[in-house]
Amino acid sequence: MIAPHSVIRWSDALLLGVDFVDHDHQEAVETINRMAALAVDGKDLTAEMTAFRQHCQEHFAREEDMMARTGFFAIEPHSDEHHRVLAEADGIIAKLRAGESCLDYFTEALPQWFLEHRATMDFVTADFARERGWTSAA
């Protein structure tokens, strides 16, 4: 069963086969769904978005370390996308602090970005890392 106002349904189809990525992505989906529900209810999301930005920053750092250690061929565009997303998060936090709801961001833009990023950049990155022998203990 999917909770009311959920915008992403977690399933094994979202797994990429890299433990830390899958764990972080599952946490991200839970947080995105929670933030979407809060946004629909008109709640202040400043604290949640600030924590989510921190989660993303830590996840991106782990992912970029994996890319560097495996010699990933597209590390620059993938890292650039991470920087863009963190800057976008900073802008959303500023808007929330100014009293804007950012409802469309939480219910449409963020979930859409997550699913597209996971299906493209993260899919290729995880596949490459596994082909290069990346394991959970790496």
C-alpha positions as CSV (number, residue, x, y, z in Angstrom):
1,M,0.0,0.0,0.0
2,I,1.2,3.5,-0.8
3,A,0.7,6.2,1.8
4,P,-1.5,9.2,0.9
5,H,0.2,11.9,-1.1
6,S,3.1,9.7,-1.9
7,V,4.8,10.6,-5.1
8,I,7.1,7.7,-5.6
9,R,6.4,4.0,-4.9
10,W,9.5,2.2,-3.7
11,S,10.0,-1.2,-5.1
12,D,12.8,-3.6,-5.9
13,A,12.7,-2.2,-9.5
14,L,14.4,0.9,-8.2
15,L,17.4,-1.1,-6.8
16,L,20.7,-0.6,-8.7
17,G,22.8,-3.3,-7.0
18,V,25.1,-1.1,-5.1
19,D,24.3,-1.3,-1.4
20,F,25.0,2.2,-0.2
21,V,23.2,3.7,-3.3
22,D,20.2,1.5,-2.8
23,H,20.0,2.3,0.9
24,D,20.4,6.1,0.3
25,H,17.8,6.0,-2.5
26,Q,15.3,4.2,-0.3
27,E,15.8,6.9,2.4
28,A,15.5,9.6,-0.2
29,V,12.2,8.1,-1.5
30,E,10.8,8.0,2.1
31,T,11.8,11.6,2.6
32,I,10.5,12.8,-0.7
33,N,7.1,11.2,0.0
34,R,7.0,12.7,3.5
35,M,7.9,16.2,2.2
36,A,5.2,15.9,-0.6
37,A,2.6,15.0,2.0
38,L,3.7,17.9,4.3
39,A,3.6,20.3,1.3
40,V,0.1,19.2,0.4
41,D,-0.9,19.8,4.0
42,G,0.6,23.3,3.9
43,K,3.3,22.6,6.5
44,D,6.6,24.4,6.7
45,L,9.3,22.2,5.1
46,T,12.4,24.3,5.9
47,A,13.8,21.8,8.4
48,E,13.0,18.7,6.3
49,M,14.5,20.2,3.2
50,T,17.6,21.3,5.0
51,A,18.0,17.7,6.3
52,F,17.3,16.3,2.8
53,R,19.9,18.6,1.3
54,Q,22.4,17.2,3.8
55,H,21.4,13.7,2.9
56,C,22.0,14.4,-0.7
57,Q,25.4,16.0,-0.1
58,E,26.5,13.0,1.8
59,H,25.1,10.6,-0.8
60,F,26.7,12.5,-3.6
61,A,30.1,12.5,-1.9
62,R,29.9,8.7,-1.5
63,E,28.8,8.3,-5.1
64,E,31.6,10.6,-6.4
65,D,34.1,8.6,-4.4
66,M,32.9,5.4,-6.0
67,M,33.1,7.1,-9.4
68,A,36.7,8.2,-8.8
69,R,37.8,4.9,-7.4
70,T,36.4,3.0,-10.4
71,G,37.6,5.4,-13.0
72,F,34.0,6.2,-14.2
73,F,34.1,7.7,-17.7
74,A,31.4,10.3,-17.0
75,I,32.4,11.5,-13.6
76,E,32.4,15.2,-14.6
77,P,28.8,15.5,-15.9
78,H,27.5,13.3,-13.1
79,S,29.3,15.5,-10.5
80,D,28.1,18.6,-12.2
81,E,24.5,17.4,-11.9
82,H,25.1,16.8,-8.2
83,H,26.3,20.4,-7.8
84,R,23.3,21.7,-9.7
85,V,20.9,19.8,-7.5
86,L,22.6,21.1,-4.3
87,A,22.4,24.7,-5.6
88,E,18.7,24.1,-6.5
89,A,18.1,22.8,-2.9
90,D,19.7,25.9,-1.5
91,G,17.3,28.0,-3.6
92,I,14.3,26.0,-2.4
93,I,15.4,26.4,1.2
94,A,15.7,30.2,0.7
95,K,12.1,30.2,-0.8
96,L,10.8,28.2,2.1
97,R,12.4,30.6,4.6
98,A,10.7,33.4,2.7
99,G,7.3,31.7,3.3
100,E,6.8,30.2,-0.2
101,S,5.2,26.7,-0.2
102,C,7.1,25.3,-3.2
103,L,4.3,22.7,-3.6
104,D,5.1,21.9,-7.2
105,Y,8.7,21.3,-6.4
106,F,7.9,18.7,-3.7
107,T,5.0,17.0,-5.6
108,E,6.3,17.1,-9.1
109,A,9.8,18.5,-9.8
110,L,11.8,16.7,-7.1
111,P,10.2,13.2,-7.6
112,Q,10.5,13.5,-11.3
113,W,14.2,14.5,-11.0
114,F,14.9,11.6,-8.6
115,L,13.4,9.0,-10.9
116,E,15.1,10.4,-14.0
117,H,18.5,10.7,-12.4
118,R,18.2,7.2,-10.9
119,A,17.2,5.7,-14.3
120,T,19.9,7.5,-16.2
121,M,23.1,8.7,-14.5
122,D,22.9,6.5,-11.4
123,F,21.9,3.4,-13.5
124,V,25.0,3.8,-15.7
125,T,27.2,4.7,-12.8
126,A,26.2,1.6,-10.7
127,D,26.4,-0.7,-13.7
128,F,29.9,0.6,-14.5
129,A,31.0,0.2,-10.8
130,R,29.7,-3.3,-10.6
131,E,31.5,-4.2,-13.9
132,R,34.7,-2.8,-12.3
133,G,34.3,-5.1,-9.3
134,W,32.7,-2.6,-6.9
135,T,31.4,-4.5,-3.8
136,S,29.7,-3.3,-0.6
137,A,33.1,-3.5,1.2
138,A,34.9,-1.5,-1.5
